[in-house]
Amino acid sequence: MSINRFTVKQIEALRQNPNVKKVSDKAITYQDSFKEHFIIEVNKGKLPRLIFEEAGFDTTILGKRYNKAADRWKQQVNRLEGFKDTRKDSSGRPRTKHLSPDEIIERQKAEIEYLKQERDFLLELKRLERQAIRKQKLSQKTSSNSSKK
């Protein structure tokens, strides 16, 4: 399997695009805002190639990368982290560096803050779900009352 590498000229052209965060001869990292825009447009029914072209990308340079990116982003949108690049956070390897007590406390504080946000999100989700169920029951009651008349 060969890797299609970008030329220096193609790399420079890609760097000029505001939707590109980083580019190398092998890979492109896109801005999170572009990924979100992409998902919104795909949900409206647009084709990936068209969205990339409208964003100023030359699809002949990208090859089929835009289809692979589309598939990856459609999966990422359902993750808790969203489009956040998680490669830096967990490589799957155990830590070999010993942390100082201050570093441990900072990490625990960050984890607590994350868990608080997650809890708040889940509580809000439950509230909205209850609200939707109430509206649904209310609409069923009104429709059954109107059908009896």
RARA-V195423 format. One record per residue. N is the residue number from 1. SS is DSSP state (a for helix, b for strand, c for the rest). PHI is phi in radians with two decimals (NA if undefined). OMEGA is omega in whole degrees, 0 to 359 (NA if undefined). Layout:
n = (N/N)
ss = (SS/SS)
phi = (PHI/PHI)
omega = (OMEGA/OMEGA)
This chain:
n = (1/2/3/4/5/6/7/8/9/10/11/12/13/14/15/16/17/18/19/20/21/22/23/24/25/26/27/28/29/30/31/32/33/34/35/36/37/38/39/40/41/42/43/44/45/46/47/48/49/50/51/52/53/54/55/56/57/58/59/60/61/62/63/64/65/66/67/68/69/70/71/72/73/74/75/76/77/78/79/80/81/82/83/84/85/86/87/88/89/90/91/92/93/94/95/96/97/98/99/100/101/102/103/104/105/106/107/108/109/110/111/112/113/114/115/116/117/118/119/120/121/122/123/124/125/126/127/128/129/130/131/132/133/134/135/136/137/138/139/140/141/142/143/144/145/146/147/148/149)
ss = (c/c/c/c/c/c/c/a/a/a/a/a/a/a/a/c/c/c/c/b/b/b/b/c/c/c/c/b/b/b/c/a/a/a/a/a/a/a/a/a/a/a/a/c/c/c/c/a/a/a/a/a/a/a/c/c/c/c/a/a/a/a/c/c/a/a/a/a/a/a/a/a/a/a/a/a/c/c/c/c/c/c/c/c/c/c/c/c/c/c/c/c/c/c/c/c/c/c/c/c/a/a/a/a/a/a/a/a/a/a/a/a/a/a/a/a/a/a/a/a/a/a/a/a/a/a/a/a/a/a/a/a/a/a/a/a/a/a/a/a/a/a/a/a/a/a/a/a/c)
phi = (NA/-1.67/-1.76/-1.40/-1.64/-1.49/-1.43/-1.07/-1.13/-1.16/-1.06/-1.10/-1.11/-1.21/-1.10/-1.23/-1.34/-1.17/-1.50/-1.78/-1.48/-2.67/-2.52/-2.23/-1.23/-1.87/-2.51/-2.16/-1.97/-1.67/-1.16/-1.07/-1.10/-1.20/-1.08/-1.13/-1.05/-1.04/-1.09/-1.07/-1.20/-1.10/-1.15/-1.39/1.90/-1.32/-1.42/-0.94/-1.03/-1.12/-1.11/-1.11/-1.14/-1.14/-1.49/1.64/-1.57/-1.58/-1.22/-1.25/-1.24/-1.24/1.19/-1.65/-1.03/-1.15/-1.23/-1.16/-1.09/-1.05/-1.10/-1.13/-1.20/-1.11/-1.35/-1.14/-1.08/-1.57/-1.38/-1.08/-1.34/1.19/-1.53/-1.00/-1.32/-1.64/-1.11/-1.30/-1.35/-2.49/-1.57/1.62/-1.61/-1.22/-1.23/-1.85/-1.41/-1.45/-1.62/-1.32/-1.00/-1.14/-1.15/-1.08/-1.10/-1.07/-1.15/-1.18/-1.09/-1.11/-1.14/-1.08/-1.09/-1.09/-1.15/-1.10/-1.12/-1.11/-1.07/-1.06/-1.10/-1.16/-1.13/-1.13/-1.09/-1.07/-1.08/-1.14/-1.15/-1.07/-1.09/-1.15/-1.14/-1.08/-1.09/-1.13/-1.12/-1.13/-1.20/-1.20/-1.13/-1.19/-1.25/-1.27/-1.19/-1.29/-1.34/-1.29/-1.38)
omega = (181/178/176/182/177/174/179/180/179/178/179/178/179/179/181/182/181/180/180/177/184/178/174/180/182/192/176/171/184/176/178/180/178/179/179/177/180/181/179/181/178/179/176/177/180/177/180/182/181/180/179/180/178/179/175/179/172/185/175/176/184/185/179/180/182/177/179/177/180/180/181/182/177/177/183/183/181/180/176/182/183/182/182/179/184/183/182/187/181/180/182/179/177/180/176/181/176/182/176/178/178/178/178/180/179/179/180/177/179/179/178/179/178/181/176/179/179/178/179/178/181/177/178/178/177/181/180/178/178/179/179/179/179/179/180/179/180/179/177/179/181/178/178/177/182/180/179/184/NA)
